[in-house]
């Protein structure tokens, strides 16, 4: 075996059927859906399980997502890959928009403008990504999100615009 093969690690994870969560879309408000995910009444989306998200807090117009920085997030430079960071920023911003939506209204991200401030590594510890609503109109909404390490240092931030659309209610 080569040194690279000996240093290989593995990771196993499971996820819930995303149709179970999607079935709630349109039937309850965004805030109620996110609260049900937080409370374990419906499963969180598979992306949170994929990246190793450990939970979130939610109130109307504000969502905070938690994830410990891990080796399996690393890029070849030995830091957390920007795509993982952008995923957290997009999740917090998008869920923040979702938390303001009534039953029967869905959303999708139109853009995500991201600024990486400091490198993120395992030493960053538990990451906290806070989303806050900037503006919600009838057809679009904007939100911002900020990523912090466990010491409260700002690591990255983003703004996002989301398209709002009607979802058929059951």
N, C-alpha and C positions, 0 to 999 in steps of 0.2 A: 504494500500500500504506500502511496505517496503521502507526504505531509498534509496536502490539501484534503485528501480523502479521510485521513484520520481526524481532521478538524471539523468534519461535516457534522452538522446538527440537524435535527428533524423537529417538525412541529405538526401536531394533529389538531384539527378543530372541527366542530360541528356547527350546523346552522339550522334554523327553522325554515319551514316552507314559507317563502315570502307571500304566497297567496293567503295565508292566515292573517297576516297584517294588512294586506291590501284589501281584504274583505271589509275592513272597517272604514276605508276611505269613502267619504261621501255620506256615511251613515251618522257620524258624530263630528263634532268640531275638531279642528286640528289640535287644540289644547287638550280636549278629552282623549284623543287618540294618543298623543304623546304622554299624557299622564298614565294611560293604561299600559303603554310600553314600559315606562319608568317603574310602575308597580308590578310588572310581570304578568299582567292580565292578558296581554297579547305580546308576541315575540318582537324583539328589536329587529331591524332589518339586517340581513346577512352581512352587509358591509361593515357594521360595527363588530360583528363576530370575527370577520376576516382580519381586520386591523388590530384586534385585541382591545376594543373599547370596553371599559369596565362599568360604565353607567353614565347617567346624565341627570341634570336638574332641569325643571321646566316651570315657567310661569308665563303668563301671556306677554308676548313681546320680548322674552329673554330665555335663552336655552344655554346651558353649560354642559359640555361633553368632556369626559375624563378618559385618559388612556395612558398607561405607563409606556415610556419610550423603551423599545426593545431592540435587541440585535437583529431580529428578522425584519426590521424596518430599514436597515442600513443600505446605503448606496456604496459604490466602490471606494468612496473617500472616507468611509468610517463614520458617517453621520446619517441621521434619519433622512430618507429620500424626500425630496420636495413634494412628490405626489402624495405621500402619506400626510404631510403637513397640510397640503391643499385639500385633501379629503376631510380632515378635521375641520378646517376653516369653512369649507362648503357645507358640511353637515350642520355645524352650529348656526351658520347664517340661514340656511334653508329651513331648518327646524324652527328657527326663530320666526320666520315668515309663516310657517305652517301653524305656529301657536296662536296666530291672530286670525286664522281663517274660520268662517262658520262652516257647519255641515253643508256638503254639496259643492264646496270650492276646493280645488287642488292647485298645485303650483309645480313649476319646473324652473331650474336655474337657467337664466339667459347668459350670464357671464359671472366670472369670478376674477377680480383684480387683486393679486396677491403680492405682498412684500415680505421677503424673508429677512429678518433682522439679525439673528444670531444662529449659529449652528445648534442643532438638537442632537443629543447623544443619550446613551443610557444614563449618564450622570445627571441628565435633566430631570430624571425621576418621573413622578406622576404629572403628566401634562394636563392642563386645564384650558379648554377652549370655550370662550364666552361669546355668545352671539347676542346682538341687540338690534331691534328694529329701528330703522331710520325713518322710513315712510311707507305707508300702505295705501295704495289707491284702489280703484275699482278693477283694473286690469294688470297692474304691475306693483311690485313692492321692492324696496331696497332694505338691505340689512348689512351690518358690519360684524366682523368676528375678530377676536384677538386670542393668540395662543401664548400661554405662560408656562414656565417650568414650575417645579414644586416650591421654589423660593420666591415666586412672583415676578420673575424677570420676563419681560416681553420678548418673545422669540419670533413672532410673525403676526401679520394682520392682513385683513382682506375686506373688500366690499363686494357685495353681490346684488344683482338685479334678478328678480324672479317674475315670470309670467304667471298670472292667475287665470284659472279657467274653471268652467262649470264641470262638475262630476255628477253623473246620474246618481240619484239617491235610491236606495232599495225600497 
